[in-house]
């Protein structure tokens, strides 16, 4: 039995996520993603309270969102640090063995194992924390926006390992995600180190990002810019949507489609497309338009 975290006795992770103790895995994941989007630091810049709450929610999901950890967490909370006493005889429902109890209490009180008091141990005998590790992770654009559960493949001094990692929505290139206790194992009963995942997000062929929003350039014709038009634009995961180009739209004008950019908005920039070649009919129409236009867009330059 691995050492449980001290906070398992003290914190109700179900309450942190706002779900019942018998909630399904799907409901737990749904609650976590909703909170992660609301509390993400990119959406709440400078809000330390939201940042701390985000960390608390992530820590809770790291435990109850993992099937094996959740089983251990539920068992630890059911027993409690002093469940059943120490006398061994007759405590109802207390069915862990001596080794399990030693591991449980050793993790709670910080014991390093062995029979001698800590003051009599040499430096080599004292509990030592495991080393922190770092791993690189390349994500597709959609997975970075929406969040994903993936597997990190490690091959360090402890041999090859596969570690499940939950990447929260909205991560950006260069972001480091800390997985507590997923680094190298400790020695002499010491705690394990942490794993830091450095994220790189692949570019998307259509969309970009501006903070918590998505960006998109959409070409429009001269006629659409001048007369106005209703056009269709793509979204990342909700299919195409309609938007209105008002008459007289300048190239580079940006429109905000609220709620259409993943966890944020979609910023659509209209770019007037100038044809490289014209048919004789098109050329004649443009020349007629120019002849009928007396105003210059450069009068403010004084030339």
C-alpha positions in Angstrom: 0.0 0.0 0.0 1.5 3.3 -1.1 1.7 6.1 1.4 -1.5 8.3 1.3 -1.2 12.1 1.4 -1.7 13.8 4.7 -4.4 16.0 3.1 -6.5 12.9 2.4 -7.5 12.8 6.0 -8.2 16.5 6.1 -9.8 17.4 2.8 -13.1 16.3 1.2 -12.1 16.2 -2.5 -15.7 15.4 -3.5 -16.8 18.6 -1.8 -14.0 20.6 -3.6 -15.4 19.4 -6.9 -19.0 19.9 -5.9 -20.0 16.2 -6.5 -21.5 13.5 -4.3 -19.2 10.7 -3.0 -21.0 8.2 -5.2 -20.7 10.3 -8.3 -19.8 8.5 -11.5 -16.4 9.0 -13.2 -18.1 10.9 -16.0 -19.8 13.4 -13.6 -16.5 13.9 -11.8 -14.7 14.7 -15.0 -17.5 17.0 -16.2 -17.4 18.9 -12.9 -13.7 19.3 -13.0 -13.6 20.6 -16.6 -16.3 23.2 -15.8 -14.4 24.4 -12.8 -11.0 24.3 -14.6 -12.4 26.5 -17.3 -13.9 29.0 -14.9 -10.8 29.2 -12.6 -8.0 28.9 -15.2 -5.3 31.6 -14.5 -5.5 32.8 -18.1 -9.1 33.7 -17.6 -8.5 35.3 -14.2 -5.2 37.2 -14.5 -4.0 38.6 -11.2 -6.8 36.8 -9.2 -4.8 34.9 -6.5 -7.9 33.4 -5.0 -9.0 31.9 -8.3 -5.5 30.6 -8.8 -5.5 28.9 -5.4 -8.9 27.5 -6.1 -7.7 26.2 -9.5 -4.8 24.4 -7.8 -7.2 22.9 -5.2 -9.6 21.7 -7.9 -6.7 20.1 -9.9 -5.3 18.4 -6.8 -8.8 17.0 -5.9 -9.3 15.7 -9.5 -5.8 14.1 -9.5 -7.1 11.8 -6.7 -10.8 11.1 -7.2 -10.4 11.3 -11.0 -8.1 8.3 -10.9 -9.7 4.9 -10.4 -7.0 3.4 -8.2 -6.3 6.6 -6.2 -10.0 7.1 -5.6 -10.3 3.6 -4.1 -7.4 4.2 -1.8 -8.7 7.7 -0.9 -12.2 6.3 0.0 -10.7 3.5 2.1 -8.3 5.9 3.9 -11.1 8.2 4.8 -13.4 5.4 5.8 -10.7 4.1 8.2 -9.5 7.4 9.5 -6.0 7.8 10.9 -7.0 6.1 14.2 -9.7 3.7 12.9 -10.2 0.6 15.0 -7.6 1.5 17.6 -4.2 -0.1 18.0 -5.0 -3.1 20.2 -6.0 -5.3 17.4 -8.9 -7.3 18.8 -12.5 -6.5 18.2 -12.8 -3.3 16.3 -15.6 -3.7 13.9 -14.7 -3.3 10.2 -11.0 -2.9 10.9 -9.5 -5.4 8.5 -6.1 -4.1 7.4 -3.0 -6.0 8.2 -0.1 -4.9 10.3 2.0 -3.9 7.4 -0.8 -1.9 5.8 -1.4 -0.1 9.1 2.3 0.7 9.5 2.3 2.1 5.9 -0.8 4.1 6.6 0.3 5.6 9.9 3.9 6.0 8.7 2.6 8.2 5.8 0.4 10.2 8.0 2.9 10.9 10.8 5.9 11.1 8.5 7.8 8.1 9.9 10.7 6.9 7.8 10.6 3.2 8.9 13.0 1.3 11.1 12.9 0.8 14.9 15.3 3.5 16.0 14.3 7.1 16.8 15.2 9.6 14.0 18.0 11.1 16.1 20.0 7.8 15.9 19.9 7.4 12.2 22.8 8.3 9.9 22.1 10.6 6.9 22.0 7.6 4.6 19.3 6.0 6.8 17.0 9.0 7.0 14.0 9.4 4.7 15.1 11.1 1.5 12.7 12.8 -1.0 12.9 11.5 -4.6 14.2 13.6 -7.4 11.9 15.8 -9.5 11.6 14.8 -13.1 10.7 16.8 -16.3 9.1 15.5 -19.5 8.1 17.2 -22.7 4.6 16.9 -24.2 3.5 18.0 -27.6 -0.3 18.6 -27.9 -2.6 19.1 -30.8 -4.3 22.5 -30.8 -7.7 21.1 -30.1 -6.5 19.1 -27.1 -4.7 22.1 -25.6 -7.9 24.2 -25.9 -10.3 21.5 -24.5 -8.0 19.6 -22.1 -7.1 16.0 -22.4 -6.1 12.9 -20.4 -3.0 11.4 -21.9 -0.1 9.1 -21.0 3.5 10.3 -20.4 6.2 7.7 -21.2 9.2 8.0 -18.8 12.5 6.1 -18.9 14.7 7.2 -16.1 16.9 5.5 -13.5 13.8 3.6 -12.2 13.1 2.0 -15.6 10.4 2.7 -18.1 7.1 3.9 -16.7 3.8 5.1 -18.1 2.1 7.9 -16.2 -1.4 9.1 -16.8 -1.7 12.9 -16.9 -4.7 15.2 -17.0 -4.0 18.3 -19.0 -6.4 21.2 -18.0 -8.2 23.2 -20.7 -6.4 26.3 -22.0 -2.7 25.3 -21.7 -0.2 27.2 -23.9 3.2 26.5 -25.2 5.8 26.8 -22.4 3.4 26.0 -19.6 4.7 23.6 -17.0 2.2 21.3 -15.3 3.2 19.8 -12.0 2.2 16.2 -11.1 2.8 15.9 -7.4 4.4 12.6 -6.3 5.0 11.3 -9.9 8.7 11.8 -9.9 11.4 9.4 -8.7 10.5 7.3 -5.6 11.9 8.4 -2.3 14.4 6.4 -0.3 14.0 5.0 3.2 10.4 5.9 3.3 10.8 9.4 2.0 8.2 11.0 -0.3 8.5 10.7 -4.1 9.5 13.7 -6.2 7.3 15.6 -8.6 7.0 15.4 -12.4 6.9 18.6 -14.3 5.4 18.4 -17.8 6.6 21.1 -20.3 3.9 21.7 -22.9 4.3 22.6 -26.6 1.1 23.3 -28.5 1.1 22.5 -32.3 -0.2 25.3 -34.6 -3.6 25.0 -36.2 -4.1 25.5 -39.9 -7.0 27.9 -39.3 -7.2 29.1 -35.7 -4.9 31.0 -33.5 -5.2 32.1 -29.8 -5.4 35.4 -28.0 -5.5 34.7 -24.2 -8.6 32.6 -23.6 -10.1 33.4 -27.0 -9.6 31.8 -30.4 -8.7 33.9 -33.5 -9.6 33.4 -37.2 -9.0 35.3 -40.4 -11.8 35.2 -42.9 -11.4 36.4 -46.5 -14.3 38.5 -47.9 -14.9 39.9 -51.4 -14.9 43.6 -52.2 -18.6 43.4 -52.9 -19.3 41.8 -49.5 -17.2 44.4 -47.7 -19.0 47.3 -49.5 -22.6 46.1 -49.6 -22.6 43.8 -46.5 -23.3 40.0 -46.5 -24.2 37.1 -44.3 -21.3 34.5 -44.4 -20.5 31.2 -42.7 -17.4 30.8 -40.6 -15.9 27.6 -39.1 -15.5 27.0 -35.3 -13.1 24.7 -33.6 -15.6 22.1 -32.3 -19.2 23.4 -32.9 -19.4 23.4 -36.7 -19.9 26.4 -39.0 -21.9 29.4 -37.7 -23.4 32.4 -39.5 -22.2 36.0 -39.0 -23.1 39.3 -40.5 -20.7 41.5 -42.4 -22.1 45.0 -42.2 -21.9 47.4 -45.2 -18.7 49.4 -45.4 -16.5 46.9 -43.5 -12.8 47.7 -43.8 -10.2 45.1 -44.3 -8.8 44.1 -40.9 -12.1 44.7 -39.0 -12.5 42.2 -36.1 -15.8 40.8 -34.9 -16.4 38.9 -31.6 -18.6 35.8 -31.7 -19.3 35.2 -28.0 -18.9 31.6 -26.7 -17.7 30.2 -30.0 -14.0 29.9 -29.1 -13.7 26.8 -27.0 -13.7 28.2 -23.4 -13.7 31.8 -24.7 -14.9 33.8 -27.7 -14.0 33.6 -31.4 -12.4 36.7 -32.8 -13.1 36.8 -36.5 -11.0 39.3 -38.6 -12.4 40.1 -42.0 -9.7 40.5 -44.7 -10.8 41.9 -48.1 -9.5 39.6 -50.8 -8.1 41.4 -53.9 -8.2 39.2 -57.0 -4.8 38.8 -58.8 -6.5 38.5 -62.3 -9.8 39.9 -63.6 -11.9 39.0 -66.6 -12.6 41.7 -69.2 -16.1 42.0 -67.7 -14.8 42.4 -64.2 -12.2 44.9 -65.2 -14.8 47.0 -67.0 -17.0 46.9 -63.9 -14.2 48.1 -61.7 -13.2 50.8 -64.1 -16.8 52.0 -64.2 -16.9 52.0 -60.4 -13.7 54.1 -60.3 -15.0 56.6 -62.8 -18.2 57.0 -60.8 -16.2 57.6 -57.5 -15.1 61.2 -56.8 -14.0 60.7 -53.2 -10.4 59.8 -52.3 -9.5 57.9 -49.2 -6.3 59.9 -48.9 -7.6 63.4 -48.5 -6.6 63.4 -44.8 -3.0 63.1 -45.8 -3.0 66.5 -47.4 -1.6 65.3 -50.7 
